[in-house]
């Protein structure tokens, strides 16, 4: 294979520095993704004449729901042997630190966030949100679904900047050589997903303009889940497994966790037709 044909990828993990403070690309992408979704949903609430005071707490619920769900999803499904077998591991599950082999600890950030867990955490958080605001759960879920593609896109771009969740070895001309990992060309799985999620946003935004009456039926939420996790199921075939135990499974953990969300998405779309 002629490596001159491929994209050599080795960006600095730090986007910029403000004195002693370093802002990493991954955190910056998360912030941009959530901020864009915030603006999209705020506009949707305004179009639907939902009171501003009902929108105000939504960001807090979504932020912590996604973060907690994504963190627990990774720890419980991908690294249970590390996080559930010792007291130190249990602490690391909740705090952005890693205990050293001798004494002490170091700050490492939340290294390990699972999108499936983030989705589940978001749904739970929105359930608490609607209990507080008395809004329709289906209206809230549909509004969030329309904006979801923006956040999902930028999170995957953050993964790309971190050279994580890499693809399998390939000879396609758009292959990336992730120098932080090895020196062989691989599928840029993170980029595939980022593009797919950007397309999802434009599809849902266009559809909601044409069919605003469907907002509140759960159809957009169902479409979002079905699209994302069906794509996620098949894109896993181009990606390396994240943990060694997945090699013994007929399909990897990402695919296993996608199936319930696909079923839920199809159910919501069928329910909306009734």
Secondary structure, 3 states (H helix, E strand, C coil): CCHHHCEEECCCCEEEEECCEEEEHHHHHHHHHHHHHHHHHHHHHHHCCCCHHHHHCHHHHHHHHHHHHHHHHHHHHCCHHHHCCCHHHHHHHHCCEEECCCCCEEECCCCCCCHHHHHHHHHHHHHHHHHHHCCCHHHHHHHHHHHHHHHHHHHHHHHHHCCCCCECECCCCCCEEECCCCCCEECCHHHHHHHHHHHHHHHHHHHHHHCHHHCCCCHHHHHHHHHHHHHHHHHHHHECCCCHHHHHCCCCHHHHHHHHHHHHHHHHHHHHHC
